[in-house]
Amino acid sequence: MSKKPLDMNAMPGQQRAIDATKAAGRVAIESAQAIAQINQQATQELATMIQKRVSELMKTQDPRSAFEYVHAEVLQDAAKEISQYHNQLLQVLKSGNQELADIAETMIQESKADLIHFVNDATDNAPLGSEAYVSVFKTSFNNALQNFELIRAAMADSFTNFEKSVENVSNLASPKSTSKKKS
């Protein structure tokens, strides 16, 4: 076994963690800003629509025609607005989720590479006569890496399942086909 000095400089790893945290924070802020903008736009559109509909209702003298108007136009328009609002929110969540998944995957791969490098350096610098311990350690380390890979795969699956859930909710909220007109 060769004697190489251990590289105990953890600054690059710490800097990557800081950068990843900043990136995750940026994603969260951008998502929050996008949602706030969607909310503001939806509120403005709703206020305009309500003002227009109330104005039109005030012109109606017959209660039955007012009811038919509300049922036929106002409720359908409101349902469309809600569906569009919902889809916009889901797109923001889906986009943010994908960025976070990418950040997490990058961090995991970099941490794994750093850890492998550290273990290789440490075992290369083990004292003579410790080969059996080094072998047991490397075997344990490789088992830990396999478990680490299982955890990474489970995390990737959870992100994928979240996206599928978002799509399913989006599909439920989307209007199907226009209903047949009554004759």
ZAMARGU-4260 file (C-alpha; in steps of 0.2 Angstrom, whole numbers, plus 5000, padded with zeros to 4 digits):
<rodrens>
0) 5000/5000/5000 | 5007/5017/4995 | 5008/5031/5007 | 4999/5046/5000 | 4994/5061/5010
5) 4975/5061/5014 | 4966/5075/5006 | 4956/5082/5020 | 4951/5098/5011 | 4932/5097/5012
10) 4930/5115/5005 | 4925/5109/4987 | 4911/5098/4995 | 4905/5111/5006 | 4904/5124/4992
15) 4894/5112/4981 | 4882/5109/4996 | 4881/5128/4998 | 4878/5130/4979 | 4865/5116/4979
20) 4856/5124/4994 | 4856/5141/4985 | 4849/5133/4969 | 4835/5124/4979 | 4831/5141/4987
25) 4831/5149/4970 | 4819/5136/4963 | 4808/5138/4979 | 4808/5157/4977 | 4804/5156/4958
30) 4790/5144/4961 | 4783/5155/4975 | 4784/5170/4963 | 4776/5161/4949 | 4762/5156/4960
35) 4759/5173/4967 | 4759/5180/4949 | 4746/5167/4944 | 4735/5171/4960 | 4736/5190/4956
40) 4731/5187/4938 | 4717/5175/4943 | 4711/5188/4956 | 4711/5202/4943 | 4702/5191/4930
45) 4689/5186/4943 | 4686/5203/4948 | 4683/5209/4930 | 4672/5194/4926 | 4662/5197/4942
50) 4660/5215/4938 | 4654/5211/4920 | 4642/5198/4926 | 4634/5208/4939 | 4632/5223/4927
55) 4623/5211/4915 | 4613/5203/4929 | 4607/5221/4934 | 4600/5223/4917 | 4589/5208/4918
60) 4572/5210/4925 | 4565/5193/4925 | 4572/5181/4939 | 4570/5166/4929 | 4581/5173/4914
65) 4593/5179/4927 | 4594/5161/4934 | 4596/5154/4917 | 4610/5166/4913 | 4619/5163/4929
70) 4618/5144/4926 | 4622/5144/4908 | 4636/5157/4907 | 4643/5162/4924 | 4645/5145/4931
75) 4653/5138/4915 | 4665/5152/4914 | 4669/5151/4932 | 4673/5132/4930 | 4684/5136/4915
80) 4693/5149/4925 | 4696/5137/4939 | 4702/5124/4928 | 4715/5135/4919 | 4721/5142/4936
85) 4723/5124/4943 | 4733/5119/4927 | 4744/5134/4929 | 4748/5130/4947 | 4751/5112/4943
90) 4764/5117/4929 | 4773/5128/4941 | 4774/5113/4954 | 4779/5101/4941 | 4793/5112/4934
95) 4800/5116/4952 | 4799/5098/4956 | 4810/5093/4941 | 4823/5106/4945 | 4824/5100/4963
100) 4826/5082/4957 | 4840/5087/4945 | 4849/5097/4959 | 4847/5082/4971 | 4853/5070/4958
105) 4869/5080/4955 | 4872/5082/4973 | 4871/5063/4976 | 4883/5059/4962 | 4896/5072/4967
110) 4895/5066/4985 | 4896/5048/4980 | 4912/5052/4970 | 4919/5062/4984 | 4916/5048/4996
115) 4923/5034/4985 | 4939/5045/4982 | 4941/5048/5001 | 4939/5029/5005 | 4952/5025/4991
120) 4964/5037/4998 | 4961/5031/5016 | 4963/5013/5012 | 4979/5016/5001 | 4986/5024/5016
125) 4982/5010/5028 | 4997/5003/5038 | 5006/4988/5032 | 4997/4972/5040 | 4980/4979/5039
130) 4975/4972/5023 | 4961/4961/5031 | 4954/4976/5039 | 4955/4986/5023 | 4946/4972/5014
135) 4932/4971/5027 | 4930/4990/5026 | 4930/4990/5007 | 4917/4976/5007 | 4906/4986/5020
140) 4908/5002/5010 | 4903/4994/4994 | 4887/4987/5003 | 4884/5004/5009 | 4886/5011/4992
145) 4873/4998/4985 | 4861/5004/4999 | 4864/5022/4994 | 4860/5018/4976 | 4843/5010/4982
150) 4839/5026/4992 | 4844/5036/4977 | 4832/5026/4966 | 4818/5027/4979 | 4820/5046/4979
155) 4820/5046/4960 | 4804/5036/4960 | 4796/5047/4973 | 4799/5062/4961 | 4792/5052/4947
160) 4777/5047/4957 | 4774/5066/4962 | 4774/5071/4944 | 4762/5057/4939 | 4750/5063/4954
165) 4751/5081/4947 | 4747/5074/4930 | 4732/5064/4937 | 4725/5079/4946 | 4727/5089/4931
170) 4718/5076/4921 | 4704/5076/4933 | 4702/5095/4933 | 4702/5096/4914 | 4685/5097/4907
175) 4682/5081/4897 | 4672/5084/4881 | 4658/5096/4879 | 4642/5089/4884 | 4628/5086/4871
180) 4616/5100/4868 | 4598/5096/4874 | 4586/5098/4859
</rodrens>
